[in-house]
Amino acid sequence: MIYPTFKIDKPIRLISLFSGYDSQALALKYLGVPFEHYKTCEWAVKSIQALKDLHFDDDTDYSKDLTVEQVKEYLFKKGISSNYNDPMTKQQINRLGENHARTIYNNIQATHNLVNIQQVKGKDLCIKDTDKFTYLLTYSFPCQDLSLAGRGKGMSDTSTRSGMLWEVERILTECKELDTLPQILLMENVPQVHGTDNVADFNLINNEINGTRNKIIEDNKTDIFTLSLDILVFINV
């Protein structure tokens, strides 16, 4: 199938869900593509630090007018994680040293970080002025429950790490209700995302994220990319 040319003729605003250290932003930089690092979404403390160090030259002390108790309450409510699997408990956060807690808080602010995808609402993406900006949303969700190294739990619902993909479905449904869908979606994951055990869920989410052009690209059988352009319809089934 031959796809029509899609030309980006407006400034890019990048929204990266499951950011990690944001390899998508690195790719844009390596390609020399100008963009605004508009929103990120990463809950793991170590990854938030890497995200800040790699991409954001902002050492502002956003916590200076807050008490340490207020900072820790914020971190608890945002649902940060120390192990990439579970949010930290209030007891764990209270054991953080003051400097460490403030550093995490400042890193979240500096990286425009929405933190925990399960708490993110469509309106939090702040998509506006789409006549002036092209919004590129990436959603390279966790692969642990899909890859050969994982336990094969799959992605059928949000009880698994890979099932966090369905949070993207929820967020985009909310964006559609607000008439604020991003123009471009890009997903990268391991080939097992459309392997025998996962293909039904993969096809379902692909059909629900339904653009005028939706292309699946396989890269040397090591990565799968799904690209959706000019999203017009989002079906919630």
Backbone as a ProteinNet text record, in pm:
[ID]
protein_1_A
[PRIMARY]
MIYPTFKIDKPIRLISLFSGYDSQALALKYLGVPFEHYKTCEWAVKSIQALKDLHFDDDTDYSKDLTVEQVKEYLFKKGISSNYNDPMTKQQINRLGENHARTIYNNIQATHNLVNIQQVKGKDLCIKDTDKFTYLLTYSFPCQDLSLAGRGKGMSDTSTRSGMLWEVERILTECKELDTLPQILLMENVPQVHGTDNVADFNLINNEINGTRNKIIEDNKTDIFTLSLDILVFINV
[TERTIARY]
84.5	0	87.7	57.3	130.9	57.7	129.7	69.7	96.4	-2.7	20.2	127	193.8	295.5	232	291.9	248.9	358.9	330.1	430.7	406.8	509.5	503.5	547.5	454.1	484.9	462.2	450.1	433.9	534.1	571.5	664.9	613.6	706.9	671.4	674	567.3	564.2	562.8	668.7	682.4	619.4	531.8	474.5	516.6	599	646.8	589.2	509.5	458.4	553.3	566.5	665.2	803.1	839.6	954.5	1086.3	1111.5	1245.6	1342.6	1453.5	1544.6	1510.4	1399.4	1341.9	1431.4	1440.7	1518.4	1455.1	1322.9	1258	1308.9	1325.1	1380.4	1524.2	1600.6	1738.3	1741	1648.8	1644	1616	1522.2	1492.7	1614.8	1686.7	1807.4	1913.3	1934.1	2034.5	2000.7	1869.8	1825.8	1826.5	1850.3	1851.5	1713.6	1612.5	1474.6	1445.1	1411.5	1377.5	1242.9	1236	1111.3	1111.5	992.6	975.4	945.5	1024	1001.6	884	764	643.9	598	582.7	541.1	614.1	647.4	699	611.2	628.2	553.3	639.6	702.9	792.3	786.4	765	747.2	870.2	965	1080.3	1185.4	1223.6	1310.4	1441.6	1505.4	1633.5	1616.1	1507.1	1482.6	1449.6	1380.6	1350.5	1481	1576.3	1705.7	1778.3	1776.7	1841.6	1774.9	1642.8	1565.7	1606.6	1617.9	1656.7	1799.7	1891.9	2032.6	2056.4	1982.9	2003.8	1940.5	1826	1745.3	1711.5	1725.3	1673.6	1782	1822.1	1923.5	1852.7	1795	1714.7	1744.2	1817.4	1853.9	1779.2	1663.1	1581.3	1540.5	1543.6	1494.2	1345.6	1264.6	1119.9	1061	1138.3	1086.6	1116.9	1182.2	1236	1129.7	1006.7	901.7	815	856.4	779.8	855.3	782.2	845	878.1	967.5	1000.8	879	792	668.8	579.4	570.6	490.4	549.6	680.8	748.7	719.9	731.9	711.8	565.9	474.6	333.4	305.4	366.5	351	402.7	521.4	580.4	492.7	434.8	346.5	221.7	162.1	40	66.7	185.4	218.7	247.1	281	300.4	434.4	542.8	675.7	710.1	805.3	845.4	996	1039.7	1183.1	1225.6	1129.6	1164.3	1107	1048.3	991.9	863.8	820.3	703.9	587.2	617.8	514.7	541.7	435.4	456.7	515.1	595	652	543.1	554.4	460.5	495.5	401.9	428.5	547.1	557.3	668.2	801.7	806.3	930.5	968.6	870.6	898.9	942.1	881.2	918.8	1061.5	1113.9	1251.7	1353.3	1307.7	1399.7	1462.7	1589.8	1652.8	1593.8	1603.1	1542.6	1600.1	1731.9	1793.9	1748.5	1739	1696.1	1551.3	1465.7	1324.9	1310.7	1385.4	1377.7	1433.5	1538	1593.6	1490.9	1421.3	1318.5	1208.4	1164.8	1060.6	1105.6	1226.5	1277	1293.1	1336.7	1349.7	1214.4	1111.4	976.9	931.3	953.5	911.9	993.6	1124.4	1212.4	1181.3	1134.6	1109.3	963.7	883.2	741.5	673.5	697.2	667.2	530.1	449.3	317.3	326.2	439	481.3	410.1	294.6	229.7	118.1	133.8	38.2	-102.5	-114.9	-247.5	-324.6	-253.4	-318.3	-340.6	-282.2	-287.4	-424.5	-476.2	-602.2	-571.2	-665	-645.5	-614.4	-681.1	-661.3	-520.4	-453.4	-319.7	-215.3	-246.1	-152.3	-146.1	-247.4	-249.7	-231.1	-299.9	-292.5	-383.9	-326.2	-401.3	-333	-402.4	-346.2	-288.6	-366.7	-317.4	-303.4	-358	-334.7	-195.1	-130.9	1.5	112.2	74.8	174.4	135.9	237.3	217.8	253.7	158.3	180.5	217.6	335.8	384.5	382.6	297.3	285.9	346.8	446.3	508.2	463.2	447.7	397.6	463.5	594.4	669.5	657.6	546.9	508.5	599.5	599.6	691.6	679.3	794.1	795.6	819.7	838.1	881.6	789.6	660.1	565.7	539	614.5	601.8	727.6	843.2	970.5	1005.3	1101.8	1145.1	1205.2	1255.6	1315.9	1211.5	1089	983.1	911.6	799.4	725.5	600.3	587	474.8	339.1	332.7	203.6	114.9	175.3	96.8	52.7	-47.9	-93	-244.5	-314.1	-459.1	-531.9	-469.6	-531.1	-422.2	-461.4	-363	-305.9	-332.2	-272.2	-126.6	-81.9	57.3	125.7	259.2	333.5	308.7	310.3	285.5	141.4	52.5	-87.7	-111.5	-5.7	-19.4	-52	-36.5	-78.3	-223.7	-306.1	-448.2	-472.7	-375.7	-387.3	-378.2	-299.4	-291.4	-426.7	-491	-625.9	-722.1	-715.4	-803.3	-774.2	-646.9	-608.9	-651.8	-632.1	-669.7	-820.7	-893.6	-1039.5	-1081.2	-1016.9	-1047.3	-1007.7	-895.2	-853	-955.6	-1008	-1106.5	-1231.7	-1273.1	-1391.1	-1368.9	-1243.2	-1208.5	-1172.7	-1174.4	-1134	-990.2	-903.7	-763.2	-669.9	-698.2	-610.3	-479.7	-368.4	-242.9	-250.4	-174.6	-177.8	-100.3	2.3	87.2	105.8	91.9	126	239.5	334.1	442.7	466.8	460.4	487	602.7	694.9	803.7	802	819.2	825	892	901.7	965.6	873.3	927.8	843.7	732.4	754.6	653.4	522.2	524.1	401.5	291.5	331	229.6	259.9	321.9	343.5	214.7	221.2	101.8	22.8	92.7	23.4	-37.2	8.2	-33.7	-103.6	-108.4	-155.8	-300.8	-384.5	-525	-535.9	-461.5	-464.1	-398.9	-290	-222.8	-316.4	-386.7	-479.3	-594.3	-641.3	-751.3	-710.3	-593.1	-551.3	-518.9	-466.1	-437.2	-565	-670.7	-798.6	-862.8	-841.5	-901.4	-830.5	-697.9	-624.7	-628.6	-733.5	-765.9	-745.2	-632	-604.6	-637.8	-626.1	-646.7	-534.8	-416.7	-307.2	-244.1	-238.9	-184.5	-90.5	39.2	136.5	218.1	237.9	322	452.8	564.6	696.5	779.5	835.4	921.7	1066.2	1150.3	1289.3	1379.8	1422.1	1516.3	1473.6	1344.5	1287.8	1336	1383.4	1424.4	1330.5	1261.9	1170.1	1049.6	937.4	815.6	778.2	748.4	702.9	561.9	473.3	340.7	327.2	295.4	283.7	141.7	77.7	-58.3	-55.5	-108.6	-103.8	-244.2	-259.8	-388.4	-502.2	-495.1	-596	-730.3	-828.3	-960.8	-1064.2	-1050.3	-1152.6	-1086.3	-1146.6	-1098.1	-1218.3	-1213.1	-1327.6	-1302.7	-1390.2	-1379.8	-1477	-1425.3	-1513.2	-1507.4
-119.8	0	124.4	218.7	344.4	449.1	508	607.1	746.8	834.3	972.9	1038.9	1136.6	1209.6	1288.7	1278.4	1358.7	1459.5	1584.9	1689.3	1764.5	1772.2	1850.8	1992.5	2084.7	2222.7	2320.1	2262.6	2346	2299	2384	2343.4	2220.6	2130.3	2005.4	2024.3	1976.9	1965.2	1815.9	1769.8	1628.5	1598.3	1497.9	1444.7	1298.7	1263.5	1125.3	1060	956	874.3	756	708.7	605.1	654.4	772.3	843.1	770.2	708.6	659.3	775.5	755.6	869.2	936.9	898.1	959.4	943.5	818.7	791	854.5	877.4	944.4	1086.9	1155.8	1291.6	1289.1	1188.1	1175.6	1154.9	1072.2	1047.3	1176.2	1255.1	1382.3	1473.9	1475.2	1557.5	1508.4	1375.5	1320	1349.6	1354.8	1383.8	1532.7	1613.2	1757.1	1817.7	1749.5	1797.8	1890.7	2015.7	2105.6	2066.7	2071.2	2037.9	2097.9	2108.5	2152.8	2030.2	2013.3	1901	1937.3	1911.7	1972.6	1904.3	1771.7	1696.1	1562.9	1516.8	1382.3	1310.4	1179.8	1102.4	984.3	997.7	894.2	894.2	776.1	769.8	719.8	654.5	595.3	702.4	709.8	817.2	823.9	707.6	707.7	753.9	713.9	756.4	904.5	955.7	1099.5	1179.1	1128.6	1196.2	1192.4	1076.2	1063.4	1153.8	1159.4	1244.2	1389.9	1432.8	1571.3	1598.2	1505.8	1527.4	1529.8	1448	1437	1550.9	1599.1	1683.2	1822.9	1844.9	1970.4	2043.4	2155.7	2238.4	2338	2283.7	2365.2	2322.5	2403.3	2372	2458.8	2508.3	2591.3	2513.3	2577.9	2515.5	2547.1	2463.9	2483.9	2456.9	2393.3	2355	2456.7	2566.9	2657.1	2716.5	2730.6	2789.7	2684.7	2557.9	2449	2389.7	2342.9	2267.7	2128.2	2058.7	1923.2	1833.1	1860.5	1780.6	1799.1	1922.1	1948.7	1881.3	1883.5	1818.8	1668.6	1606.8	1461.8	1424.3	1507.5	1481.8	1488.7	1583.5	1595.7	1469.5	1424.9	1306	1183.8	1173.7	1060.2	1064.9	1180.8	1193.6	1172.5	1209.2	1190.2	1044	964.1	821.3	785.2	845.1	811	666.5	608.2	469.4	460.7	373.1	349.2	217.7	131.2	-0.5	-26.1	73.3	63.9	-20.2	-73.2	-162	-111.5	-46.5	-4.7	138.7	212.1	345.3	332.7	429.2	428.2	453.6	387.3	409.6	540.3	587.2	709.6	689.2	570.6	541.9	547.8	493.1	497.4	640.7	719.4	858.6	938.5	911.7	984.2	952.8	837.8	801.9	869.4	933.5	1004.8	1122.7	1145.5	1264.8	1389.2	1502.4	1625.3	1663.2	1658.2	1697.3	1606.9	1477.6	1382.1	1410.2	1432.1	1460	1586.7	1689.6	1815.1	1798.3	1718.9	1693.9	1626	1525.3	1457.2	1555	1634.7	1734.8	1830.9	1882.7	1978.7	1914.1	1787.9	1717.8	1700	1671.7	1656.3	1786.5	1897.1	2026.9	2062.2	2039.4	2077.5	1998.8	1874	1789.1	1792	1881.3	1892.7	1756.5	1691.7	1549.9	1526.3	1445.5	1407.6	1289.2	1224.9	1120.9	986.5	967.8	836	831.4	749	748.4	711.3	637.3	599	717.7	825.7	945.9	1052	1032.5	1135.1	1139.2	1258.9	1281.2	1342.8	1328.3	1385.1	1533.6	1604.7	1749.5	1785	1690.5	1718.1	1729.7	1677.9	1688.8	1831.3	1911.9	2054.5	2074.4	1991.9	2006.1	2120	2219.4	2338.5	2399.5	2488.5	2559.4	2461.6	2358.3	2259.3	2316.7	2435.8	2502.7	2565.2	2576.4	2637.5	2537.8	2420.4	2323	2182.7	2100.7	1958.6	1883.8	1811.8	1736.3	1592.8	1551.6	1415.3	1346	1244.8	1171.5	1033.8	1000.4	869.1	788.8	656.8	574.2	436.1	434	308.1	243.3	171.6	119	3.9	-32	-135	-267.5	-327.4	-450.9	-574.8	-557.3	-669.7	-790.8	-767.9	-879.2	-931.2	-876.9	-921	-989.5	-941.3	-984.1	-1125.7	-1185.1	-1320.9	-1331.7	-1218.6	-1219	-1209.9	-1178.2	-1163.6	-1294.2	-1284.8	-1404.2	-1426.6	-1350.1	-1372.3	-1338.8	-1241	-1203.8	-1129.9	-1074.3	-1009.9	-869.9	-821.7	-683.2	-672.8	-776.6	-778.8	-679.3	-638	-537.8	-468.7	-372.4	-289.1	-355	-484.7	-554.7	-591.2	-580	-607.2	-476.6	-480.2	-359.7	-325.5	-427	-402.3	-360.7	-400.8	-361.3	-212.7	-141	4.1	70.9	-4.9	46	92	25.3	60.6	194.5	242.8	378	480.4	447.7	536.1	542	426.4	422.5	512.4	504.4	587	735.6	771.3	912.3	968.3	891.1	939.5	948	859.6	871.2	1004.7	1040.7	1168.1	1285.6	1273.2	1378.8	1395.4	1284.6	1293.7	1366	1335.9	1401.9	1552	1592.3	1734.1	1795.6	1713.1	1755.3	1807.1	1734	1775.1	1657.4	1578.3	1467.4	1517.8	1451	1484.8	1442.2	1509.8	1476.8	1350.3	1317.3	1201.9	1118.8	986.6	892.2	803.6	772.7	682.4	586.7	456.5	353.1	267	235.3	141.2	34.6	-91.4	-199.3	-321.4	-428.4	-551.8	-625.1	-713.6	-784.4	-865.9	-912.2	-993.9	-919.6	-787.3	-709.9	-757.4	-811.8	-869.7	-1017.1	-1082.5	-1226.2	-1301.5	-1433.1	-1517.9	-1488.5	-1470.2	-1452.8	-1314.5	-1216.9	-1078.5	-1014.5	-1085.2	-1021.6	-974.7	-1047.3	-1005.5	-871.3	-855.3	-727.6	-617.9	-652.6	-554.5	-504	-595.9	-555.7	-472.8	-507.8	-432.7	-288.6	-270.3	-133.8	-58.4	-129.5	-64.6	-16.5	-95.7	-55.4	59	62.5	168.5	301.9	296.4	417	422.4	483.5	468.9	600.6	612.7	733.7	716.5	823.6	812.9	731.5	729.3	644.9	583.6	450.4	378.4	272.4	285.6	195.4	125.6	-6.4	-86	-113.8	-82.5	-96.8	-191.9	-295.4	-388.4	-358.3	-341.2	-301.2	-419.3	-493.5	-603	-705	-714.3	-809.1	-784.8	-663.1	-629.8	-528.6	-451.3	-350.3	-340.6	-302.5	-276.1	-130.4	-58.9	78.6	86.6	154.5	183.4	333.8	380.2	522.5	553.9	646.9	689.4	838.3	875.4	1014.2	1069.2	1198.5	1264.9	1189.1	1171.2	1092.9	1163.3	1094.2	1152.2	1085	955.7	879.9	798.4	795.8	709.1	631.6	500.5	416.2	348.5	365.1	301.8	184.8	62	-55	-133.8
0	0	0	-86.1	-92.2	-8.9	86.5	174.2	120.5	126.4	83.7	170.4	115.6	189.8	303.3	419.9	534.5	561.9	547.7	564.6	694.4	775.9	898.7	864.7	873.2	836.9	952.4	1072.8	1192.6	1298	1392.1	1497.1	1572.6	1605.8	1674.3	1824.7	1888.4	2033.5	2067	2134.2	2166.8	2302.8	2303.2	2427.4	2434.9	2532.5	2542.1	2667.8	2645.1	2754.4	2774.1	2898	2931.1	2885.8	2929.5	2871.9	2888.5	3006.5	3033.4	3022.2	2952.9	2927.7	2795.7	2734.5	2614.7	2492.3	2446	2325.1	2201.9	2206.3	2093.1	2078	2190.3	2186.1	2136.7	2180.3	2132	1981.3	1930.6	1786.1	1709.1	1758.8	1692.2	1693.2	1804.8	1813.4	1715.9	1709.8	1619.5	1473	1443.3	1306.8	1275.2	1377.6	1357.2	1342.4	1398.9	1388.8	1506.7	1482.9	1593.8	1655.6	1787.2	1855.3	1995.2	2050.5	2189	2274.5	2380.5	2471.2	2562	2513.6	2570.2	2698.7	2695.7	2813.6	2816	2936.4	2954.5	3056.1	3064.2	3164.3	3206.7	3321.6	3373	3525.1	3583.7	3729.5	3803.5	3735.8	3802.5	3834.1	3960	4008.2	3930.6	3906.1	3835.1	3690.3	3628.5	3490.4	3482.3	3582.6	3585.5	3593.1	3671.9	3681.4	3546.6	3480.6	3349.5	3246.7	3251.6	3160.6	3175.5	3299.6	3326.3	3280.5	3312.9	3279.7	3129.2	3054.2	2910	2831.2	2877.8	2790.6	2843.7	2972.7	3028.5	3108	3057.1	3123.1	3214.6	3321.1	3411.4	3554.6	3625.6	3764.4	3864.3	3823.8	3912.4	4036.3	4150	4274	4286.6	4225.3	4227.6	4366.1	4451.7	4583.8	4692.5	4656.6	4760.2	4851.7	4802.2	4885.4	4954.2	4945.6	5005.4	5122.9	5221	5328.9	5277.7	5348.1	5306.7	5315.4	5410.9	5423	5300.7	5251.7	5132.2	5009.3	4999.7	4887.6	4887.6	5003.8	5012.1	4989.4	5032.7	5006.7	4856.4	4790	4644.8	4576.4	4616.4	4554.6	4577.1	4694.7	4723.1	4635.3	4623.9	4544.1	4395.1	4348.8	4207.8	4174.1	4275.5	4252.5	4192.9	4243.8	4193.9	4231.7	4158.1	4182.1	4199.2	4287.8	4305.5	4240.8	4205.5	4151	4011.6	3949.1	3814.1	3807.9	3918.5	3918.7	4001.7	4113.4	4208.1	4253.6	4286.2	4344.9	4484.6	4521.8	4656.2	4760	4871.7	4980.9	5051.9	5132.1	5207.5	5301.8	5359.2	5449.9	5376.4	5255.7	5177.2	5141.9	5103	5066.4	5188.4	5301.8	5423.3	5467	5422.2	5456.7	5364.9	5259.2	5170.8	5244.3	5221.2	5275.8	5211.7	5281.3	5229	5093.3	5079.7	4952.5	4839	4867.8	4765.1	4723.5	4821.4	4792.2	4709.1	4745.3	4669.7	4527.9	4513.3	4380.2	4290.4	4344	4265.5	4227	4320.6	4292.9	4183	4195.7	4097	3959.1	3958	3830.4	3761.8	3839.4	3783.4	3719	3788.5	3733.8	3609.8	3616	3505	3378.1	3393.4	3277.1	3231.3	3287.9	3250	3260.2	3373.2	3388.4	3451.9	3383.9	3436.1	3531.3	3537.2	3632.6	3612.3	3672.8	3676.5	3573	3470.7	3360	3404.2	3513.6	3561.2	3618.9	3646.9	3698	3590.5	3473.6	3369.2	3304.1	3283.6	3212.9	3076.3	2985.2	2852.9	2856.2	2945.4	2954.2	3001.9	3072.2	3123.5	3013.1	2894.8	2783	2729.5	2761.9	2724.3	2573.8	2495.1	2349.6	2307.1	2243.8	2203.6	2081.8	2016.3	1900.1	1798.1	1762.9	1667.6	1526.3	1505.8	1377.8	1372.5	1488.4	1496.6	1529.7	1587.1	1630.3	1583.5	1557.4	1532.8	1660.7	1715.3	1837.7	1802.5	1845.1	1826.4	1962.3	1975.6	2101.4	2083	2165.8	2161.8	2283.6	2261.9	2372.4	2368.6	2386.4	2386.6	2524	2540.7	2671.4	2715.3	2844.5	2895.6	2820.2	2790.7	2711.7	2797.8	2930	3013.2	3003.6	2991.7	2990.2	2849.8	2751.7	2612.7	2563.4	2607.2	2550.3	2592.8	2522.3	2552.2	2692.1	2743.1	2876	2986.9	2951.2	3050.6	3079.7	3150.4	3190.3	3106	3000.5	2909.8	2966.2	3055.5	3114.2	3015.2	2910.6	2806.7	2840.8	2764.7	2779.1	2769	2813.7	2796.7	2885.3	2997.2	3084	3163.6	3245.4	3315.6	3440.9	3459.5	3573.4	3547	3420.8	3387.2	3346.9	3349.3	3311.2	3164.2	3079	2937.1	2911.8	3001.5	2989.8	3013.1	3053.6	3067.7	2934.5	2824.9	2694	2696.5	2774.5	2777.5	2843.9	2921	2975.5	2862.7	2759.2	2643	2573.8	2559.6	2500.9	2578.6	2711.4	2795.8	2776.1	2778.3	2766.2	2631.7	2524.9	2392.6	2376	2442.1	2442.3	2503.1	2613	2677.9	2588.6	2518.6	2426	2314.3	2263.7	2157	2205.6	2328.9	2384.3	2396.3	2415.5	2427.1	2291.2	2186.7	2052.6	2054.1	2124.8	2136.1	2108.6	2006.2	1972.3	1911	1940.7	1873	1726.5	1642	1499.3	1466.2	1544.9	1515.5	1641.5	1626.5	1732.2	1683.5	1772.4	1737	1852.3	1822.8	1922.6	1876.8	1968.6	1941	2048.7	2007.1	2105.4	2043.9	2121.5	2075.4	1977.7	1891.8	1794.7	1858.5	1983	2048.1	2073	2052.1	2071.6	1976.6	1860.1	1772.3	1743.7	1842.7	1835.3	1863.4	1856.7	1869.5	1996.2	2106.3	2234.6	2252.7	2173.4	2195.9	2077.2	1963.7	1841	1851.8	1925.3	1936.9	2007.1	2117.4	2189.2	2106.1	2035.1	1951	1841.2	1775.7	1670.1	1725	1844.9	1904.7	1931.6	1994.5	2025.1	1896.8	1795.2	1668.4	1601.4	1612.6	1553.7	1630.6	1760	1840.8	1817.5	1799.3	1763.2	1610.8	1558	1416	1343.2	1272	1197	1050.6	975.7	831.4	768.7	834.9	789.2	913.3	914.7	1029.3	974.6	997.8	936.3	1043.2	1024.7	1113.5	1040.8	1104.5	1043	1128.6	1067.5	1140	1105.3	1207.9	1188.8	1220.6	1116.2	1135	1238.9	1261.9	1357.6	1500.9	1528	1664.7	1727.6	1646	1697.2	1605.5	1665.6	1590.7	1612.9	1505.6	1514.7	1459	1529.6	1477	1465	1346.1	1317.8	1276.2	1347	1313.9	1284.3	1168.6	1124.4	1104.2	1130.6	1107.7	1173.4	1303.1	1374	1365.5	1310.8	1295.7	1384.5	1404.4	1476.5	1585.7	1701.2	1808.5	1860	1846.7	1880.5	2013.7	2107.6	2237.8	2241.4	2238.8	2232.7	2362.3
[MASK]
+++++++++++++++++++++++++++++++++++++++++++++++++++++++++++++++++++++++++++++++++++++++++++++++++++++++++++++++++++++++++++++++++++++++++++++++++++++++++++++++++++++++++++++++++++++++++++++++++++++++++++++++++++++++++++++++++++++++++++++

